[in-house]
């Protein structure tokens, strides 16, 4: 019996379903990855767990959604047909009794034209000689998926008789290997969905992310801070700082006294260990409770004399111009000491004054 051949094409893929599945898959992947990362950064356990659970739930839903289709396919009897081996090639499994073989067959169903198909199937080494090129075999496949061909290893006697009498002509190629391949549009849509979902999660928690970054550089919970358009004040149990805005300086008349008042406003007078003043930064270190270190009251500083001391150090000690300056006030030697240090292109110099602002020592630049 000779069977003539024609061609048959696989059914087209449902493009809309493939696009929808790509969008959903990309969205789930992007959202879960972003949720895990953002949850770890902002230390949100619910968000982190949601990022881990989301892909698992999605996979379970996909499997559940496919159960009815699998049940329908199982209820439909597979089609049987004769096929001729065009070529074969072992592709793996040589170390075992079964070897994976890549077959290229011409399948000749009774009700549709013959077609070429390529697939891989495990074959026992003992039976491999039965599938030489040109041999006629019996195959089966789902009615709606003719490319899912499997060789029937032990056909019924009726089909064995048909194999013995059959002669098949080769069908023209190319060989069918699957349904219509996914288009580039599906991959592109999946990538876009992934990026949009990830961006949505990040933007949804942008406030927490920015607050996390800002809090990393802030002081401890025991400190308080306040700010105005011209200065920022931070006070804690151990220290206090005041930062001036651009265009301001603690050498301006009354600015230093006002800043010290901002540090002590609403609190009991506290003894200081050290006061450091720069152009726009004031730092005060307070004495710990019960400390016996030499301290001084903040209102004992010679505020009116400090600008003049800085000016003398900048112009009379030979450091050149421009300069940076710093005032340090302490009482380590028993009496209040005001030290003004300046640094310029020609070196570093300093002068010391007593609690009244009278200069007692000058150290010119070297």
N, C-alpha and C positions, 0 to 999 in steps of 0.2 A: 504494500500500500504506500503510495507516494502522496505527500501532503505539500501542496504549494503554499508559498508564503507571501505575505504583504507586509504592511507596517501598521503599528498601533502606537498611539501617543498616550502618555500618562495623563490623568485628569489634572486640570490646572489647580494650583493652590488658591485657596480663598485669601486674596490679598488683604482685604479689610480685617479679617480675623487675625492674620499674621501681624499686621500693623498694630492692632489693638493689644495683642499679646506682647509685642515688643515694647510698646509704651508702658504697659503695666510692669513688665519685668525690669526695664530700666529705672522706672520710678521707685520700685521696691528696693533695688540694689543701691541707688543713690541715696535714698532716704535712710536706709539702715546704716550705711557706712557713715554718713554725716551725723546721725544720731549717736553712734558709738563714740566718734571723735569729740563732738560737742559735749556729750554727757560726761566724758572723762575730763575735759578741760574745765567745765563749770561745776564738776563734782555733783552731778545730778544722777542719782542711782536710777530713778524711774526712766529717764531718757536713755541712759546707757542700756538698761535691760530691754527697753522697747526696741532699740537698734538690733539687739541680738535675737529677739523673739520674732520680729517682723518677717525676715526671710524664711524662718522655719514655718510660720503660719502660712506664708504664701505658697511654699512647696506643698504643704498638706492640702491646701485648698485646690491647687492644680491637680494633685493626685485624686482628690475626691471628685472633682469635676470630670475627670477622665474615666471614672468607674462606669457610668452608664454606657459610654462608647465602647469600653472594653467588654462589657456584658453583651452589647449588641453584636460585636464582632465574634464573640465566643459562641453566640447562638446561631450564627450563619455558617453553614457547612462550607469548607474551602472548595475551590474549583480544582479539578484534576485535569492534567493535560500531559501530552507527550512533549519531550524536549530533546534537542540534540546538543551534545557538548561541542562547543566551538574551540574552546581552549581551557586550560586549567593551569594554576600556578600555586605552589605551596608558599604560604606567607608567614607561617609560624607554627610552633608547637612540635618541633621535631623531636624534642626530648621525651615525649609521651607517646602513647599508642594512638592517640588522635592527633591529626594535623589539620590546621586551618588552611583551607584551599580556596583560592579565588577562582570562581567559575565564570565563564562567558557562555551563555546558552542561547539557542534559538528555541523559543517556546511556541508551540503550535496548538492553541486551544481549538476546540471543535466549533465554537460559535463566533469567533472573531479572528481577524488576520494574525498571522504569526508575528512575533517581535523578538528583538534581542534584549537580554537582560544580563547584568553582571552582579554578582553577590558573593559573599564569603560564607562557607559552611564547614564545620568540623567533620572530617571523614577519617574512619579507622584506616590505618596503614594497610591492613589486609584487604580492604575493599577498594583501595585507591585505583587498582588496575581496572575495575569495572567502569570507571569514569574517564576513560581515555578519549581524546578528541575524535569525534565522529560517532561515539556511542549514543544510543537512544535511551533515555531514562524517563521515569515518571516524576512529575513535579506537582506541587499543590501551592495555592496562593489564595489570599482573600479576594473575593470578587471585586471589591472596590480599590484594591491595592495590588495590581498585577506585578509590581516590581519586587514584592516581598515573596520571592520564590524560594521554596525549599525542596530539595530532592527527597523523594520518598524512597527510603532504603529497602523496604519490604512491601512492594505493591501487591494488590490482590491478584489472584490467578487470571481474572479477566484482563487486567491491565498488563500483566506479563505476556499474555497472548498478543495484545496490541503492539507491545514493544517488539516482539519477535517478528511481526509482519511489517513494521513501519519503516519507511524511508523518508527522511525530512530534508528539505532544501534549506540552505542557510538564508536567514532573513537579513536584509540590509541593515547596517548600523545607523547611527551609533547605538551602543548598548544602553538600555535604561538602567539606572542605578538607584533612583529614588524619584519622588515626586519633584515637581519643578523647583529648582534651587531658590533659596531666599534671595530676594533682590537686595541691592545695596540700600534701597530706601528703608528696609526693615532695620538694618544695622544702624543707619543714620538716625532714625527715629528713636531707637533704643538709647543711643548715646546722648541725644538731646534730652530725653526724658530723665536719664540718670543725672545729668548736670543740673537740670531745672529742679529736680527733687532735692538734690544736695544743697543747692543754693537756697531753696525754700526753708530747709531746716536751719541753716546758718543764719539767714535773715530773721527767722522767727525767734531766735534766741540771741540776736545781736546785742540786746541790752545787757543780758547776763554776761556775755563774752566780754563786752567793753568794761562792765563793772568789775569783772574778775581781773582784767589787766590793770585797771586803775587801783584796785585795792591792794595789788601786789606791791605797789610802791608807797603805800600810805603807812602811817604810824600804827602802833599797837592800839588795842581797844581801850586802853586806859588814857589815851591822849585825846584832846579835843582840838578842833581847828575851826577857824573862821576866816573869812576873806572879804575884802571890800574891793572897790575898783582900783585902789592904790596900794594895798598891802595885804599880806596873808600872815595870820598869826596861828602858831601851833604850840599848845601847852600840854605837857605831860607831868608825871610826878617827879621826874628827874631833870627836866630841862624845858626851855621855852625858846622859840625862835620867831622872829618877825622878818618877813621878806617884803621889800618895797618894790613897787612897779617901776617900769622904765621911766627915765627922766627924773627920778627922785634920788636923794642921797641922805644918809644920816648926818652929813655935815650941814644940811639945811637947818636954819634956825628953828629950835623947838622940836625937830623931828625925832631925835633920839629919846628925849624925855617922854614924848607922846607914846613912842613904841614901848618903852619900859612900863608906862602906865597901862598900856593894853595887856601886857603880860600879867600884871598884878591886879587887874580890875576884877572885882567881885571875889577876891581871895584874901586870906590873911597874908600879912607881910612875911616874906620868906627870905632867909639868908642865902646869899649866893657864894659859890666857890670861885667862879670865874665868869667874866663877861668878855665876849669877843665881838668887836664891831668892825665890819667892813663897809664898803661903800653903800651896799643895799641889803646887807644881811646882819642881823643882830642875833647872837646866841648867848643864852644864859644857862649855866650849869648850877643847879641848886644843891645844897648840902643835904645828904640823906638824914633821915630822922635818927637822932642819937649820935650823930657824927661829932667828933671833937676837932675836926679840921678847922683852920682859921677861915672865917667867913666875914662878909660885910653886907651892909644894907644897900639895896639898889639906889635909894635916894641920897646916898652919901657920895655919889660920883660927881666930879666937877664938870657938869654938863656944859657950862658956858665956856670953859677953857679948852675943851676937846677939839673944836675946829681949828683954833689957833695952834695947838700942838701939832696937829696933822700938817698944817700949812708950813710950819717951821721945819718939820722933818722932810717935807717934800722939796723945799727950796733951799735949805741951809746945810744939808748934809752931803751934797755932791753926788746924788744918784742919777742925775740927768732927768730927762723927760721923754716919754710919759712914765708914770709910776703906778704901782698898786700899793695900797696901804692897809694896815690893820692895827686896831687898838686892842690891847689885852689888859684887863684890869683884874688884879688878884691881891691877896694879902698873905702870901706865903712867908714873908720875912717879918711879920708882926704888924707892919704898917701898910696902908693902902698904897699900891704901886700901879701907876699907869704907864704902860710901855707902848710906844708907837713905832712900828716897823714899816719901812718903805723899801720897795724894790724897783730899780730902774735899769736902763741900759748900761749904766756905769757901775752897778753893784748894789749891795744891800746895806742899809744903815738903820739906826734906831736911836731913840732918845727915851729917857725915863723921867717921870714926874711924880711928885708926891700926891697925897690926897687933895691938896689945894690946887693942883695943876701947875705947880712950880717945877721947872726943869731942874733935875739934879744930876743928870749924866747924858752926854751925847756921844754916839759912836758913828763917826762919818763912814762913808763908803770907802772901800779899799780896792 
